[in-house]
Amino acid sequence: MLQPWNDYEKAIESLENDPREELTRNEATALMGMSTGAFSREVKDNQMFLAKCEPRLTGRASYYSRKDLIDHMKRLQKGEEPALLLYERTALSDDAFLEKYGKTKKQVFRRGSYLTVGGYIPTEEEERLDGQSKK
């Protein structure tokens, strides 16, 4: 079973406080407090990330822009842009999608990619515990 990861606030704060311009996947996962599997779902293979961002590939490693990661985490946290992307998958023509995102639908919605729409939906237990901590 996939372990949920939903600590967008911690990830954003950690990224904002880091001085590096670019991070490798290992550096980013450590900094954001997520597993490599969660990084794949939330960043590397995430359709919202594929539509808006491009890691720098060197042949040995992929480097992720810290600014891109911050912006991406904020988009996922709010949830509106991923929902719009899903809508535009069918609403926009291939040419209109390419013009808007600079990538084809096939590049963004490739096999093995993920899209979280609407953000993380907490369990009843998580909501209860969160409500207690705010008192």
N, C-alpha and C positions, 0 to 999 in steps of 0.2 A: 504494500500500500504506500502511496506517495505521502510523505510527511508535508503538512501544510507549512508554508512560510508566508508570513504576512507582516513582518516588522519593517514596513516601508519607512517609518519615521526614523528608526535607528540607522537604517541604511543611508538615508538622505543625510542625516546629521554626520555620520562617519565620513561620508564622501565629501561633504562640505568642509570638514575640518582637516582633510588630507591635502598636503601641498602638491602632490604629484599631478601632472597633467594627464598622464596615461597610466593604466594599470593592466597587468596581465590578468587572466582569469583567476589564477591562484591568489594574486594580491587582492583582487576585487572580492572574491568569495570570503576571504579572511576578514577583510575590512567591513563588509556588509553583513557578516554573520550568517552566511547561508552555505549549504552544501553545494557541491558541483552539480548535482542533479537539479537542485532548486535554481541554480544559476542558468542552467540550460533552459528550464521552463520559463523563468522570469526575464532572462536577458538574451542569451545566445540564440536560442531557437524560438524566441517570442515574436509573433507576427508584428506587434507594434514596434518592437526594436528593429526588426528587419525592414519595416516600411520607412522608419525615420533615421536610422543610424547605420554606420558602417565601421566595423573595427578595422584597425590598420594591421594588415597581415605582413609578416616579415619572412615567412618560410619556416621559422623556428617557433614563433609564438604569435598570438593575436593580442593586440593592444587595444584596450577600450578607453575612450576618452572619458575622463572623470565627469566633465560637464554633460556629455551625452548620457552617462549613467544616472546622474542626478535628475536630469530632465525626464528620462525614461521612468524612473521610480515615481516621480511626481505624477506622470501620466497614468501609471498603473494604479496609484493610490486613489486618484480621483475617479477613474473608471469611464469617464465620458468619451475620451478619444478612442479607446479600444472598442467601445460599442459603435462609434461612428465608423471605424475602420471595417468592422464586421458588416455594417449596413452597406458601406461603399463597395464592398466586395461584389455585391450583386447589383447595386443601384447604378454604379458608374460603368461606362463602357471601358473596354481595355485601354483605348487611347486616352480617355479622360483620367483613368486611374494612373497611367504612366505619366501623364502631364502633371498631376497633383503630387505624386510621391517620387517621381524619377525612377521608379522601378515597376516591373510588370507584376501583375497579380500572381503569376507563377513563381516569381522570385520571393514574394512576400508570403504567400499561402502555400509554401512548398510542403512536400511530404515530411512528416516528423516534426512539424512546427506546432506551437501552442499559442493560444490567445486566451487571456483571462479578461472576461468582460464584466464590468461592474465591481471590480475589486474582490478582495477576499470576503467571504460571508462567514462570520464567526458562528461557532456552535452556541447553543443555549448556555452551556456551562461557561464558555469564554465571555459571553455577554454578562452573565451573572457576576462572574469574578471581576470584570471590568467595572460594572456598576458599583460593586463594593469598594473598589480601590479609589473611586472618585468621591466617596463620601467622606 
